[in-house]
Amino acid sequence: MPTNDLVSPWKPMDNSVDLKCLGKLLEELGEAVAAASRCLIQGIDETEPITGKPNRLWLEEELADIQAGARIVTERFHLRKDFIEARSARKEVQLRAWHLLP
């Protein structure tokens, strides 16, 4: 039987709006992973075999959904937008160099 000193001090989130904001962002991230995977496997200019939706369009939609979700989460949790934007800019420079992109 656990004693008090072994009980985790963590308290899971229980605010329903907080949970929905983060949950939806995670859902959109997962959908973007699926879209990017499909582009990788089939090609970005191919189409989904059943719906006929272009892979490129699906990826664009999911990336847009991530951006919207990230803005909502940034606002909801009072995250530092200036820090996020600066880090994003630095990361873009690093990724361009790593990918040998202009």
Backbone atoms as SQL, in Angstrom:
CREATE TABLE atoms (id INTEGER PRIMARY KEY, chain TEXT, resi INTEGER, resn TEXT, atom TEXT, x REAL, y REAL, z REAL);
INSERT INTO atoms VALUES
  (1, 'A', 1, 'MET', 'N', 0.851, -1.180, 0.000),
  (2, 'A', 1, 'MET', 'CA', 0.000, 0.000, 0.000),
  (3, 'A', 1, 'MET', 'C', 0.896, 1.243, 0.000),
  (4, 'A', 2, 'PRO', 'N', 0.644, 2.198, -0.930),
  (5, 'A', 2, 'PRO', 'CA', 1.515, 3.375, -1.016),
  (6, 'A', 2, 'PRO', 'C', 1.363, 4.269, 0.217),
  (7, 'A', 3, 'THR', 'N', 2.485, 4.870, 0.570),
  (8, 'A', 3, 'THR', 'CA', 2.448, 5.839, 1.652),
  (9, 'A', 3, 'THR', 'C', 2.413, 7.235, 1.040),
  (10, 'A', 4, 'ASN', 'N', 2.115, 8.226, 1.853),
  (11, 'A', 4, 'ASN', 'CA', 1.978, 9.589, 1.344),
  (12, 'A', 4, 'ASN', 'C', 3.227, 10.087, 0.631),
  (13, 'A', 5, 'ASP', 'N', 4.418, 9.675, 1.074),
  (14, 'A', 5, 'ASP', 'CA', 5.628, 10.149, 0.423),
  (15, 'A', 5, 'ASP', 'C', 5.858, 9.498, -0.938),
  (16, 'A', 6, 'LEU', 'N', 5.077, 8.499, -1.288),
  (17, 'A', 6, 'LEU', 'CA', 5.204, 7.851, -2.590),
  (18, 'A', 6, 'LEU', 'C', 4.106, 8.269, -3.566),
  (19, 'A', 7, 'VAL', 'N', 3.154, 9.026, -3.103),
  (20, 'A', 7, 'VAL', 'CA', 2.055, 9.453, -3.959),
  (21, 'A', 7, 'VAL', 'C', 2.540, 10.618, -4.816),
  (22, 'A', 8, 'SER', 'N', 2.232, 10.541, -6.081),
  (23, 'A', 8, 'SER', 'CA', 2.660, 11.589, -6.998),
  (24, 'A', 8, 'SER', 'C', 2.008, 12.921, -6.637),
  (25, 'A', 9, 'PRO', 'N', 2.793, 13.986, -6.645),
  (26, 'A', 9, 'PRO', 'CA', 2.224, 15.306, -6.358),
  (27, 'A', 9, 'PRO', 'C', 1.503, 15.903, -7.567),
  (28, 'A', 10, 'TRP', 'N', 1.558, 15.238, -8.701),
  (29, 'A', 10, 'TRP', 'CA', 0.943, 15.768, -9.911),
  (30, 'A', 10, 'TRP', 'C', -0.565, 15.767, -9.781),
  (31, 'A', 11, 'LYS', 'N', -1.163, 16.788, -10.305),
  (32, 'A', 11, 'LYS', 'CA', -2.620, 16.874, -10.336),
  (33, 'A', 11, 'LYS', 'C', -3.032, 17.058, -11.785),
  (34, 'A', 12, 'PRO', 'N', -3.693, 16.075, -12.367),
  (35, 'A', 12, 'PRO', 'CA', -4.104, 16.213, -13.768),
  (36, 'A', 12, 'PRO', 'C', -5.039, 17.399, -13.962),
  (37, 'A', 13, 'MET', 'N', -5.022, 17.933, -15.158),
  (38, 'A', 13, 'MET', 'CA', -5.946, 19.021, -15.491),
  (39, 'A', 13, 'MET', 'C', -7.370, 18.524, -15.321),
  (40, 'A', 14, 'ASP', 'N', -8.234, 19.422, -14.858),
  (41, 'A', 14, 'ASP', 'CA', -9.636, 19.032, -14.760),
  (42, 'A', 14, 'ASP', 'C', -10.576, 20.115, -15.276),
  (43, 'A', 15, 'ASN', 'N', -10.024, 21.231, -15.748),
  (44, 'A', 15, 'ASN', 'CA', -10.855, 22.272, -16.336),
  (45, 'A', 15, 'ASN', 'C', -11.275, 21.821, -17.727),
  (46, 'A', 16, 'SER', 'N', -12.574, 21.757, -17.969),
  (47, 'A', 16, 'SER', 'CA', -13.061, 21.190, -19.236),
  (48, 'A', 16, 'SER', 'C', -12.615, 21.996, -20.448),
  (49, 'A', 17, 'VAL', 'N', -12.516, 23.307, -20.341),
  (50, 'A', 17, 'VAL', 'CA', -12.070, 24.119, -21.483),
  (51, 'A', 17, 'VAL', 'C', -10.587, 23.876, -21.750),
  (52, 'A', 18, 'ASP', 'N', -9.787, 23.817, -20.684),
  (53, 'A', 18, 'ASP', 'CA', -8.364, 23.509, -20.857),
  (54, 'A', 18, 'ASP', 'C', -8.187, 22.158, -21.539),
  (55, 'A', 19, 'LEU', 'N', -8.929, 21.176, -21.071),
  (56, 'A', 19, 'LEU', 'CA', -8.844, 19.838, -21.652),
  (57, 'A', 19, 'LEU', 'C', -9.245, 19.837, -23.117),
  (58, 'A', 20, 'LYS', 'N', -10.303, 20.560, -23.449),
  (59, 'A', 20, 'LYS', 'CA', -10.751, 20.614, -24.848),
  (60, 'A', 20, 'LYS', 'C', -9.735, 21.321, -25.733),
  (61, 'A', 21, 'CYS', 'N', -9.156, 22.407, -25.231),
  (62, 'A', 21, 'CYS', 'CA', -8.172, 23.145, -26.036),
  (63, 'A', 21, 'CYS', 'C', -6.954, 22.272, -26.359),
  (64, 'A', 22, 'LEU', 'N', -6.398, 21.646, -25.342),
  (65, 'A', 22, 'LEU', 'CA', -5.236, 20.796, -25.576),
  (66, 'A', 22, 'LEU', 'C', -5.601, 19.525, -26.333),
  (67, 'A', 23, 'GLY', 'N', -6.753, 18.950, -26.009),
  (68, 'A', 23, 'GLY', 'CA', -7.188, 17.737, -26.699),
  (69, 'A', 23, 'GLY', 'C', -7.384, 17.961, -28.179),
  (70, 'A', 24, 'LYS', 'N', -7.993, 19.093, -28.534),
  (71, 'A', 24, 'LYS', 'CA', -8.219, 19.383, -29.950),
  (72, 'A', 24, 'LYS', 'C', -6.896, 19.629, -30.670),
  (73, 'A', 25, 'LEU', 'N', -5.965, 20.326, -29.999),
  (74, 'A', 25, 'LEU', 'CA', -4.652, 20.530, -30.619),
  (75, 'A', 25, 'LEU', 'C', -3.974, 19.188, -30.871),
  (76, 'A', 26, 'LEU', 'N', -4.034, 18.303, -29.897),
  (77, 'A', 26, 'LEU', 'CA', -3.438, 16.974, -30.086),
  (78, 'A', 26, 'LEU', 'C', -4.105, 16.214, -31.221),
  (79, 'A', 27, 'GLU', 'N', -5.419, 16.319, -31.315),
  (80, 'A', 27, 'GLU', 'CA', -6.125, 15.662, -32.410),
  (81, 'A', 27, 'GLU', 'C', -5.643, 16.196, -33.758),
  (82, 'A', 28, 'GLU', 'N', -5.527, 17.510, -33.863),
  (83, 'A', 28, 'GLU', 'CA', -5.072, 18.115, -35.124),
  (84, 'A', 28, 'GLU', 'C', -3.632, 17.729, -35.439),
  (85, 'A', 29, 'LEU', 'N', -2.787, 17.650, -34.421),
  (86, 'A', 29, 'LEU', 'CA', -1.411, 17.210, -34.641),
  (87, 'A', 29, 'LEU', 'C', -1.392, 15.788, -35.203),
  (88, 'A', 30, 'GLY', 'N', -2.225, 14.924, -34.651),
  (89, 'A', 30, 'GLY', 'CA', -2.314, 13.553, -35.148),
  (90, 'A', 30, 'GLY', 'C', -2.794, 13.490, -36.584),
  (91, 'A', 31, 'GLU', 'N', -3.779, 14.329, -36.912),
  (92, 'A', 31, 'GLU', 'CA', -4.282, 14.351, -38.291),
  (93, 'A', 31, 'GLU', 'C', -3.207, 14.857, -39.250),
  (94, 'A', 32, 'ALA', 'N', -2.404, 15.814, -38.797),
  (95, 'A', 32, 'ALA', 'CA', -1.309, 16.300, -39.643),
  (96, 'A', 32, 'ALA', 'C', -0.256, 15.218, -39.851),
  (97, 'A', 33, 'VAL', 'N', 0.002, 14.429, -38.819),
  (98, 'A', 33, 'VAL', 'CA', 0.932, 13.301, -38.960),
  (99, 'A', 33, 'VAL', 'C', 0.404, 12.337, -40.020),
  (100, 'A', 34, 'ALA', 'N', -0.890, 12.044, -39.967),
  (101, 'A', 34, 'ALA', 'CA', -1.478, 11.136, -40.952),
  (102, 'A', 34, 'ALA', 'C', -1.375, 11.713, -42.364),
  (103, 'A', 35, 'ALA', 'N', -1.648, 13.002, -42.516),
  (104, 'A', 35, 'ALA', 'CA', -1.584, 13.634, -43.835),
  (105, 'A', 35, 'ALA', 'C', -0.149, 13.641, -44.364),
  (106, 'A', 36, 'ALA', 'N', 0.810, 14.000, -43.503),
  (107, 'A', 36, 'ALA', 'CA', 2.211, 14.017, -43.933),
  (108, 'A', 36, 'ALA', 'C', 2.686, 12.607, -44.283),
  (109, 'A', 37, 'SER', 'N', 2.233, 11.621, -43.520),
  (110, 'A', 37, 'SER', 'CA', 2.598, 10.229, -43.810),
  (111, 'A', 37, 'SER', 'C', 2.059, 9.798, -45.165),
  (112, 'A', 38, 'ARG', 'N', 0.827, 10.171, -45.438),
  (113, 'A', 38, 'ARG', 'CA', 0.230, 9.825, -46.733),
  (114, 'A', 38, 'ARG', 'C', 1.023, 10.474, -47.866),
  (115, 'A', 39, 'CYS', 'N', 1.426, 11.741, -47.677),
  (116, 'A', 39, 'CYS', 'CA', 2.233, 12.414, -48.705),
  (117, 'A', 39, 'CYS', 'C', 3.557, 11.683, -48.907),
  (118, 'A', 40, 'LEU', 'N', 4.168, 11.259, -47.824),
  (119, 'A', 40, 'LEU', 'CA', 5.447, 10.557, -47.895),
  (120, 'A', 40, 'LEU', 'C', 5.299, 9.219, -48.607),
  (121, 'A', 41, 'ILE', 'N', 4.246, 8.491, -48.280),
  (122, 'A', 41, 'ILE', 'CA', 4.048, 7.151, -48.829),
  (123, 'A', 41, 'ILE', 'C', 3.585, 7.187, -50.292),
  (124, 'A', 42, 'GLN', 'N', 2.606, 8.053, -50.574),
  (125, 'A', 42, 'GLN', 'CA', 2.000, 8.070, -51.909),
  (126, 'A', 42, 'GLN', 'C', 2.546, 9.160, -52.821),
  (127, 'A', 43, 'GLY', 'N', 3.029, 10.240, -52.220),
  (128, 'A', 43, 'GLY', 'CA', 3.435, 11.411, -52.986),
  (129, 'A', 43, 'GLY', 'C', 2.489, 12.565, -52.697),
  (130, 'A', 44, 'ILE', 'N', 3.049, 13.757, -52.612),
  (131, 'A', 44, 'ILE', 'CA', 2.236, 14.910, -52.240),
  (132, 'A', 44, 'ILE', 'C', 1.219, 15.277, -53.317),
  (133, 'A', 45, 'ASP', 'N', 1.497, 14.929, -54.561),
  (134, 'A', 45, 'ASP', 'CA', 0.583, 15.299, -55.643),
  (135, 'A', 45, 'ASP', 'C', -0.372, 14.169, -56.029),
  (136, 'A', 46, 'GLU', 'N', -0.426, 13.126, -55.216),
  (137, 'A', 46, 'GLU', 'CA', -1.386, 12.039, -55.442),
  (138, 'A', 46, 'GLU', 'C', -2.681, 12.359, -54.706),
  (139, 'A', 47, 'THR', 'N', -3.668, 11.501, -54.900),
  (140, 'A', 47, 'THR', 'CA', -4.965, 11.724, -54.260),
  (141, 'A', 47, 'THR', 'C', -5.349, 10.526, -53.404),
  (142, 'A', 48, 'GLU', 'N', -6.192, 10.796, -52.407),
  (143, 'A', 48, 'GLU', 'CA', -6.720, 9.731, -51.564),
  (144, 'A', 48, 'GLU', 'C', -7.604, 8.846, -52.443),
  (145, 'A', 49, 'PRO', 'N', -7.365, 7.539, -52.442),
  (146, 'A', 49, 'PRO', 'CA', -8.035, 6.657, -53.403),
  (147, 'A', 49, 'PRO', 'C', -9.562, 6.631, -53.323),
  (148, 'A', 50, 'ILE', 'N', -10.124, 6.785, -52.143),
  (149, 'A', 50, 'ILE', 'CA', -11.583, 6.680, -52.014),
  (150, 'A', 50, 'ILE', 'C', -12.261, 8.027, -52.213),
  (151, 'A', 51, 'THR', 'N', -11.761, 9.071, -51.523),
  (152, 'A', 51, 'THR', 'CA', -12.413, 10.380, -51.596),
  (153, 'A', 51, 'THR', 'C', -11.951, 11.212, -52.776),
  (154, 'A', 52, 'GLY', 'N', -10.760, 10.929, -53.280),
  (155, 'A', 52, 'GLY', 'CA', -10.214, 11.725, -54.370),
  (156, 'A', 52, 'GLY', 'C', -9.604, 13.041, -53.913),
  (157, 'A', 53, 'LYS', 'N', -9.536, 13.256, -52.598),
  (158, 'A', 53, 'LYS', 'CA', -8.955, 14.501, -52.090),
  (159, 'A', 53, 'LYS', 'C', -7.449, 14.483, -52.324),
  (160, 'A', 54, 'PRO', 'N', -6.904, 15.558, -52.893),
  (161, 'A', 54, 'PRO', 'CA', -5.461, 15.627, -53.104),
  (162, 'A', 54, 'PRO', 'C', -4.707, 15.622, -51.761),
  (163, 'A', 55, 'ASN', 'N', -3.625, 14.869, -51.727),
  (164, 'A', 55, 'ASN', 'CA', -2.813, 14.813, -50.518),
  (165, 'A', 55, 'ASN', 'C', -2.298, 16.191, -50.126),
  (166, 'A', 56, 'ARG', 'N', -1.941, 16.990, -51.115),
  (167, 'A', 56, 'ARG', 'CA', -1.443, 18.348, -50.867),
  (168, 'A', 56, 'ARG', 'C', -2.502, 19.176, -50.119),
  (169, 'A', 57, 'LEU', 'N', -3.759, 19.090, -50.571),
  (170, 'A', 57, 'LEU', 'CA', -4.843, 19.832, -49.924),
  (171, 'A', 57, 'LEU', 'C', -5.052, 19.347, -48.495),
  (172, 'A', 58, 'TRP', 'N', -5.029, 18.046, -48.296),
  (173, 'A', 58, 'TRP', 'CA', -5.215, 17.494, -46.954),
  (174, 'A', 58, 'TRP', 'C', -4.129, 18.000, -46.009),
  (175, 'A', 59, 'LEU', 'N', -2.881, 17.997, -46.480),
  (176, 'A', 59, 'LEU', 'CA', -1.775, 18.490, -45.658),
  (177, 'A', 59, 'LEU', 'C', -1.959, 19.977, -45.353),
  (178, 'A', 60, 'GLU', 'N', -2.332, 20.757, -46.348),
  (179, 'A', 60, 'GLU', 'CA', -2.578, 22.191, -46.129),
  (180, 'A', 60, 'GLU', 'C', -3.664, 22.414, -45.080),
  (181, 'A', 61, 'GLU', 'N', -4.739, 21.657, -45.179),
  (182, 'A', 61, 'GLU', 'CA', -5.835, 21.789, -44.214),
  (183, 'A', 61, 'GLU', 'C', -5.373, 21.479, -42.801),
  (184, 'A', 62, 'GLU', 'N', -4.633, 20.397, -42.652),
  (185, 'A', 62, 'GLU', 'CA', -4.212, 19.992, -41.317),
  (186, 'A', 62, 'GLU', 'C', -3.169, 20.944, -40.728),
  (187, 'A', 63, 'LEU', 'N', -2.278, 21.476, -41.561),
  (188, 'A', 63, 'LEU', 'CA', -1.320, 22.462, -41.061),
  (189, 'A', 63, 'LEU', 'C', -2.043, 23.737, -40.630),
  (190, 'A', 64, 'ALA', 'N', -3.063, 24.130, -41.371),
  (191, 'A', 64, 'ALA', 'CA', -3.869, 25.293, -40.982),
  (192, 'A', 64, 'ALA', 'C', -4.578, 25.040, -39.658),
  (193, 'A', 65, 'ASP', 'N', -5.100, 23.831, -39.486),
  (194, 'A', 65, 'ASP', 'CA', -5.788, 23.485, -38.241),
  (195, 'A', 65, 'ASP', 'C', -4.829, 23.517, -37.050),
  (196, 'A', 66, 'ILE', 'N', -3.583, 23.080, -37.259),
  (197, 'A', 66, 'ILE', 'CA', -2.580, 23.144, -36.200),
  (198, 'A', 66, 'ILE', 'C', -2.299, 24.592, -35.827),
  (199, 'A', 67, 'GLN', 'N', -2.151, 25.439, -36.827),
  (200, 'A', 67, 'GLN', 'CA', -1.874, 26.846, -36.540),
  (201, 'A', 67, 'GLN', 'C', -3.005, 27.470, -35.725),
  (202, 'A', 68, 'ALA', 'N', -4.244, 27.163, -36.091),
  (203, 'A', 68, 'ALA', 'CA', -5.385, 27.690, -35.345),
  (204, 'A', 68, 'ALA', 'C', -5.368, 27.162, -33.912),
  (205, 'A', 69, 'GLY', 'N', -5.154, 25.876, -33.757),
  (206, 'A', 69, 'GLY', 'CA', -5.112, 25.283, -32.427),
  (207, 'A', 69, 'GLY', 'C', -3.983, 25.844, -31.584),
  (208, 'A', 70, 'ALA', 'N', -2.834, 26.061, -32.196),
  (209, 'A', 70, 'ALA', 'CA', -1.689, 26.612, -31.465),
  (210, 'A', 70, 'ALA', 'C', -1.984, 28.038, -31.006),
  (211, 'A', 71, 'ARG', 'N', -2.651, 28.813, -31.825),
  (212, 'A', 71, 'ARG', 'CA', -3.010, 30.174, -31.413),
  (213, 'A', 71, 'ARG', 'C', -3.976, 30.149, -30.227),
  (214, 'A', 72, 'ILE', 'N', -4.952, 29.247, -30.271),
  (215, 'A', 72, 'ILE', 'CA', -5.918, 29.129, -29.174),
  (216, 'A', 72, 'ILE', 'C', -5.211, 28.703, -27.882),
  (217, 'A', 73, 'VAL', 'N', -4.346, 27.698, -27.965),
  (218, 'A', 73, 'VAL', 'CA', -3.624, 27.214, -26.783),
  (219, 'A', 73, 'VAL', 'C', -2.694, 28.300, -26.237),
  (220, 'A', 74, 'THR', 'N', -2.040, 29.024, -27.125),
  (221, 'A', 74, 'THR', 'CA', -1.162, 30.120, -26.706),
  (222, 'A', 74, 'THR', 'C', -1.955, 31.157, -25.915),
  (223, 'A', 75, 'GLU', 'N', -3.121, 31.492, -26.418),
  (224, 'A', 75, 'GLU', 'CA', -3.974, 32.467, -25.736),
  (225, 'A', 75, 'GLU', 'C', -4.526, 31.911, -24.425),
  (226, 'A', 76, 'ARG', 'N', -5.054, 30.699, -24.475),
  (227, 'A', 76, 'ARG', 'CA', -5.713, 30.106, -23.310),
  (228, 'A', 76, 'ARG', 'C', -4.772, 29.983, -22.111),
  (229, 'A', 77, 'PHE', 'N', -3.523, 29.588, -22.382),
  (230, 'A', 77, 'PHE', 'CA', -2.578, 29.338, -21.302),
  (231, 'A', 77, 'PHE', 'C', -1.580, 30.479, -21.108),
  (232, 'A', 78, 'HIS', 'N', -1.873, 31.622, -21.729),
  (233, 'A', 78, 'HIS', 'CA', -1.045, 32.823, -21.570),
  (234, 'A', 78, 'HIS', 'C', 0.427, 32.509, -21.851),
  (235, 'A', 79, 'LEU', 'N', 0.644, 31.783, -22.945),
  (236, 'A', 79, 'LEU', 'CA', 2.011, 31.460, -23.341),
  (237, 'A', 79, 'LEU', 'C', 2.640, 32.697, -23.974),
  (238, 'A', 80, 'ARG', 'N', 3.947, 32.753, -23.941),
  (239, 'A', 80, 'ARG', 'CA', 4.667, 33.919, -24.443),
  (240, 'A', 80, 'ARG', 'C', 4.773, 33.868, -25.966),
  (241, 'A', 81, 'LYS', 'N', 3.879, 34.593, -26.622),
  (242, 'A', 81, 'LYS', 'CA', 3.832, 34.605, -28.078),
  (243, 'A', 81, 'LYS', 'C', 5.164, 35.082, -28.670),
  (244, 'A', 82, 'ASP', 'N', 5.777, 36.096, -28.060),
  (245, 'A', 82, 'ASP', 'CA', 7.046, 36.598, -28.567),
  (246, 'A', 82, 'ASP', 'C', 8.146, 35.542, -28.462),
  (247, 'A', 83, 'PHE', 'N', 8.164, 34.785, -27.377),
  (248, 'A', 83, 'PHE', 'CA', 9.132, 33.702, -27.222),
  (249, 'A', 83, 'PHE', 'C', 8.900, 32.628, -28.282),
  (250, 'A', 84, 'ILE', 'N', 7.638, 32.257, -28.474),
  (251, 'A', 84, 'ILE', 'CA', 7.294, 31.217, -29.449),
  (252, 'A', 84, 'ILE', 'C', 7.696, 31.649, -30.854),
  (253, 'A', 85, 'GLU', 'N', 7.394, 32.889, -31.204),
  (254, 'A', 85, 'GLU', 'CA', 7.738, 33.380, -32.548),
  (255, 'A', 85, 'GLU', 'C', 9.248, 33.454, -32.754),
  (256, 'A', 86, 'ALA', 'N', 9.977, 33.899, -31.731),
  (257, 'A', 86, 'ALA', 'CA', 11.435, 33.983, -31.851),
  (258, 'A', 86, 'ALA', 'C', 12.051, 32.589, -31.977),
  (259, 'A', 87, 'ARG', 'N', 11.568, 31.655, -31.175),
  (260, 'A', 87, 'ARG', 'CA', 12.096, 30.288, -31.263),
  (261, 'A', 87, 'ARG', 'C', 11.758, 29.678, -32.614),
  (262, 'A', 88, 'SER', 'N', 10.553, 29.923, -33.085),
  (263, 'A', 88, 'SER', 'CA', 10.140, 29.411, -34.389),
  (264, 'A', 88, 'SER', 'C', 11.049, 29.949, -35.499),
  (265, 'A', 89, 'ALA', 'N', 11.375, 31.227, -35.427),
  (266, 'A', 89, 'ALA', 'CA', 12.257, 31.824, -36.437),
  (267, 'A', 89, 'ALA', 'C', 13.645, 31.187, -36.382),
  (268, 'A', 90, 'ARG', 'N', 14.166, 30.985, -35.158),
  (269, 'A', 90, 'ARG', 'CA', 15.479, 30.344, -35.022),
  (270, 'A', 90, 'ARG', 'C', 15.444, 28.911, -35.550),
  (271, 'A', 91, 'LYS', 'N', 14.378, 28.209, -35.239),
  (272, 'A', 91, 'LYS', 'CA', 14.239, 26.820, -35.688),
  (273, 'A', 91, 'LYS', 'C', 14.171, 26.759, -37.205),
  (274, 'A', 92, 'GLU', 'N', 13.467, 27.703, -37.813),
  (275, 'A', 92, 'GLU', 'CA', 13.379, 27.725, -39.272),
  (276, 'A', 92, 'GLU', 'C', 14.757, 27.897, -39.904),
  (277, 'A', 93, 'VAL', 'N', 15.568, 28.772, -39.337),
  (278, 'A', 93, 'VAL', 'CA', 16.936, 28.967, -39.836),
  (279, 'A', 93, 'VAL', 'C', 17.721, 27.654, -39.725),
  (280, 'A', 94, 'GLN', 'N', 17.616, 27.000, -38.569),
  (281, 'A', 94, 'GLN', 'CA', 18.325, 25.733, -38.357),
  (282, 'A', 94, 'GLN', 'C', 17.863, 24.670, -39.345),
  (283, 'A', 95, 'LEU', 'N', 16.550, 24.573, -39.533),
  (284, 'A', 95, 'LEU', 'CA', 16.014, 23.535, -40.438),
  (285, 'A', 95, 'LEU', 'C', 16.405, 23.815, -41.886),
  (286, 'A', 96, 'ARG', 'N', 16.380, 25.082, -42.278),
  (287, 'A', 96, 'ARG', 'CA', 16.798, 25.423, -43.654),
  (288, 'A', 96, 'ARG', 'C', 18.253, 25.011, -43.885),
  (289, 'A', 97, 'ALA', 'N', 19.099, 25.274, -42.899),
  (290, 'A', 97, 'ALA', 'CA', 20.513, 24.886, -43.021),
  (291, 'A', 97, 'ALA', 'C', 20.643, 23.364, -43.057),
  (292, 'A', 98, 'TRP', 'N', 19.918, 22.666, -42.202),
  (293, 'A', 98, 'TRP', 'CA', 19.994, 21.216, -42.140),
  (294, 'A', 98, 'TRP', 'C', 19.504, 20.581, -43.432),
  (295, 'A', 99, 'HIS', 'N', 18.443, 21.161, -44.018),
  (296, 'A', 99, 'HIS', 'CA', 17.884, 20.645, -45.266),
  (297, 'A', 99, 'HIS', 'C', 18.582, 21.202, -46.500),
  (298, 'A', 100, 'LEU', 'N', 19.567, 22.088, -46.283),
  (299, 'A', 100, 'LEU', 'CA', 20.274, 22.753, -47.373),
  (300, 'A', 100, 'LEU', 'C', 19.314, 23.527, -48.268),
  (301, 'A', 101, 'LEU', 'N', 18.379, 24.244, -47.629),
  (302, 'A', 101, 'LEU', 'CA', 17.405, 25.061, -48.346),
  (303, 'A', 101, 'LEU', 'C', 17.819, 26.531, -48.267),
  (304, 'A', 102, 'PRO', 'N', 17.447, 27.313, -49.282),
  (305, 'A', 102, 'PRO', 'CA', 17.771, 28.754, -49.234),
  (306, 'A', 102, 'PRO', 'C', 16.984, 29.477, -48.144);
